[in-house]
């Protein structure tokens, strides 16, 4: 079976590698254009492109696939490449571009998407982040037959995965990437023998995982400790939850709820109650959050004991809830 693969980040690279290892012929890879990244803001190829190049697989990087859009020349060149590939199916995973109808219709078996949620819950761009942020107990991967809607196509395969109390987007991403890679191989093998059955998505339980905005990283200490703890896990490794102390941005990588009982008026929102090798205890609405891994601007993430050796935090100081104070 000849496959066109469309994807960009590490989540997609895992699936591409598993398809290749399973013996599927990857005729063409579509991925996002190189982007500036790192401190030097040098152009960097996507994880998918980097891997494809090691296997000498042809790569196309159109800025758009819309023939009537902003970059019609990119779309026209992509159409030539897609038609020349003569693929049976296109597999899509975290690609980042909208597929117009001509792309959906191009392969004989259409386009299959690897989506990191239990559809129809968390359609959209950031399903892993939003599931953790919302306190979901489970997530999963849905293999979906793509249509013109936003993650609205019929489901072909669905497998669930529990969300542990300490799972972050980082840890859950890796588990879902592995699961998605195995599932897409299973889906294509079943498709080749006519064993896949399409099931329409339920009409109830639909919600959308909107794209993460960096401004969401700023913690509001007037919110419950449970809400803040979930956000810290959801925003690890991006954009990383943060707050300001004495005008300096501090990023929070790991935290736990020390207590969800804090007498009214006993401490102000964002007040530091204690700072020790175990962590920095900060008052939130109705509870106390202990932050045990922190990072200052220009530094590395450190466990609390190491962080406090180079950055003094004292009880009675206050972390700011104001996003305007934050620089990143």
Secondary structure, 3 states (H helix, E strand, C coil): CEEEEEECCHHHHHHHHHHHHCCCEEEEEECCCCEEECCCCEEECCHHHHHHHHCCCCEECCCCCCCCCCCHHHHHHHHHHHHHHCCCEEEEECCCCCCCHHHHHHCCCCEEEEECCCCCCCEECCHHHHHHHCCCCEEEEEEEECCCCCCCCCEEEEEEEECCCCCCHHHHHHHHHHHHHHHHHHHHHHHHCCCCCCECCCCCCCCEECCCCHHHHECCCCCEHHHHHHHHHHCCCCCCEEEEECCEEEEEEEEEEEECCCCCCCCCCCEEEEEECCEEEEEEECEEEEEEEEEECCCCCEEHHHHHHHCCCCCCCEEECCHHHCCC
